[in-house]
Amino acid sequence: MSELALLGGVPVRREPFPVYATIGDEEKQAVAEVMESGVLSKFLGRWHEDFYGGPRVQALEKAWAEYFHVAHAVSMNSATSGLYAAVGAVGVGPGDEVIVSPYTMSASAACVLGFNAVPVFADIDPDTFCITAESIERVMTKRTKAIVVVDLFGQPADFDAIMKLAEKHNLKVIEDAAQAPGARLGNRYAGTLGHIGVFSLNYHKVIHCGEGGVAVTDDAALAERLQLIRNHGEVIVKDKGVANLVNMLGFNLRMGEIECAIAFEQLKKLDGLLEPRVRNANFLRDALADLPGLTPPVVPEHVLPAWYVFGIRLDADVLGVSRSVFAKALRAEGVPVAEGYVEPIYMQPMYQKKTLYGEVGCPFRCPFYGGNVSYESGICPVAERMHYRELIYGDYCHAKMSNRDVEDIAEAIRKVHRHRSELIA
Ligand SMILES: *Cc1c(COP(=O)(O)O)cnc(C)c1O
């Protein structure tokens, strides 16, 4: 009989892995204080000192700006809202193209559509899963106005090269750092590497307050535009004396006092939550470094990822076993594993049918848009290969994982790898 659990052997792991939970007494106490105060929000959609929100909103923004060494932090009710406001703030509009990643959460590309511009997909790098200066340059046109760069799985993209390219062509860069709070490129934080960075505080992320987000920038004019889009800008501009009316349609993207109070406590925990992530990830990278057909994350020397998830590339030709069979055997050993992350975004019906606003197909088939963007399958071969064939990943590094837990994960992967020939029926 085989040792593999899938074929009747004893699994490496019998108990479930710990759940990632970070809300504790500090958050409870902070919420109780907000409740005691009776002030659950203090935002006013009018030009007034309360345009900037209440004490907890402002305390979070101040702490966030200090932590990330950035001049301005603007809280939002989600990263989706933050991305949307960022696209508006940099002045993207009808007729513009914005280069985005196909391999990310849907909103990293959809934010562009909110301002009637057209997302253009650049392929990802197989080592980092992020778009690169090279892949961006390949799809640039005279209509390109901005780039949304995602630090996927918590690993900062190659911003040195991307910003150089952006400067040369006068493009604005929005960094989607939703998965990367605390990640670093050299001594700079992810989220502060482009013109505007956006973090998520949603409950799936490294730190959270249920739902929330923060946009950051060193540019005072961009910060003001983020604040205006967050909070009913159209009715503020006159009294505030704002001259630039481009995209000054405001919404209500504001975060409440309770969420900000929770986020404030969570930010204090960030360093302590990242340290074990880095330790666990480094252990796994070493433990899996010598397995032909499996490639653990590739991290350049000067990069410190936040290890949102741990991605592994699997080459079925080298292994002699398909991804789905390998993953099934791993699950039988008691280790959860996902196959692929999200279907490349351009495969969504909206892109495939090029239809969104009204009956006329704007912005994709708008008279004002002179380009002819392609969303055909095959436009980003690396993203497709990663998704449909090569990537497996798990939430293996989080702070609640003990040494024993990551040792079990490594042993299960090594065991399935060692016995893989038995999986070939
Ligand atoms: C989670 C996530 C978002 C959206 O965050 P919300 O706060 O849920 O709106 C955007 N981009 C990426 C890469 C994400 O992982």
The ligand as an SDF file (V2000), in Angstrom:
LIG
                    3D

 15 15  0  0  0  0  0  0  0  0999 V2000
   -8.9800   42.9010   -1.5420 C   0  0  0  0  0  0  0  0  0  0  0  0
   -8.4080   43.5790   -2.6970 C   0  0  0  0  0  0  0  0  0  0  0  0
   -8.9830   44.7370   -3.2220 C   0  0  0  0  0  0  0  0  0  0  0  0
  -10.2750   45.2870   -2.7580 C   0  0  0  0  0  0  0  0  0  0  0  0
  -10.3180   45.5530   -1.3890 O   0  0  0  0  0  0  0  0  0  0  0  0
  -11.6870   45.9380   -0.6880 P   0  0  0  0  0  0  0  0  0  0  0  0
  -11.2450   46.6560    0.5420 O   0  0  0  0  0  0  0  0  0  0  0  0
  -12.3810   44.6510   -0.3800 O   0  0  0  0  0  0  0  0  0  0  0  0
  -12.4700   46.7790   -1.5920 O   0  0  0  0  0  0  0  0  0  0  0  0
   -8.3440   45.3560   -4.2750 C   0  0  0  0  0  0  0  0  0  0  0  0
   -7.2090   44.8700   -4.8000 N   0  0  0  0  0  0  0  0  0  0  0  0
   -6.6390   43.7480   -4.3270 C   0  0  0  0  0  0  0  0  0  0  0  0
   -5.3610   43.2760   -4.9430 C   0  0  0  0  0  0  0  0  0  0  0  0
   -7.2160   43.0560   -3.2730 C   0  0  0  0  0  0  0  0  0  0  0  0
   -6.6540   41.9380   -2.8200 O   0  0  0  0  0  0  0  0  0  0  0  0
  1  2  1  0
  2  3  1  0
  2 14  2  0
  3  4  1  0
  3 10  2  0
  4  5  1  0
  5  6  1  0
  6  7  2  0
  6  8  1  0
  6  9  1  0
 10 11  1  0
 11 12  2  0
 12 13  1  0
 12 14  1  0
 14 15  1  0
M  END
$$$$
